[in-house]
Amino acid sequence: MGFKILQAQLKSYRWLMLRQAHHEGALLGAILLVLIWPLPAGAAICPPSLGQRIASSDAGPYAITVTVQPPKPVIGELRLAVTVCEAIGNAPVEHAAVSLTPVDAAGAPGRPALAFIRGGRPEEYTADLNVKTPGFWRYRVHVAAPQGEADLEVPLDVRPPGELDPAAGMVFAGISAVLLAGGAYVARAASRRRVSTH
């Protein structure tokens, strides 16, 4: 009698294991199908822009991403790149008019700069800027295309050349403290050794 119960339990356990494997296999198959399924002909997805991302948001009918080069902007030449994609479907938006208007910390707007397509990416509009004043700037990004118009405001912290990033300053101070403490330890150990040998 005990053998038959054990046999029935093993059969039930085997059935549960097969059922679990079947569900996991179906789930794994569905995930793989989604990952390798080809996009429809003509479909395009906006790739990420190069540079340090300073903003990424939906604005009106668009998904707008703004990047800056160099990644830690200082006074002088810098490049802002604006990637414009459709908010629904993430398709590249071509033939848009993109402008960037600087706004200083006091709220005074500057002269707008137009961004143009450079290179082979039809959804990336870039503007080369010459920033002469350090500080916290905002740029109003205006996009006008057949899908409509949209505005997005992005922050940009421009530092004077040679100014350390606060995090880098803390690392430098920490390393300096460790080196000073190590030097003091070596000097003290050397003076003790001299005293003990006399």
Secondary structure, DSSP 4 states (H G I P E B T S, - for coil): -HHHHHHHHHHHHHHHHHHHHHHHHHHHHHHHHHHHPPPPTT---PPPPSSEEEEEEEETTEEEEEEEESSS-BSEEEEEEEEEEETTT--B--S-EEEEEEE-TTS-B---EEEEE-SS-TTEEEEEEEE-S-EEEEEEEEEEETTEEEEEEEEEEEB-TTPPPHHHHHHHHHHHHHHHHHHHHHHHHHHHHHHHH-
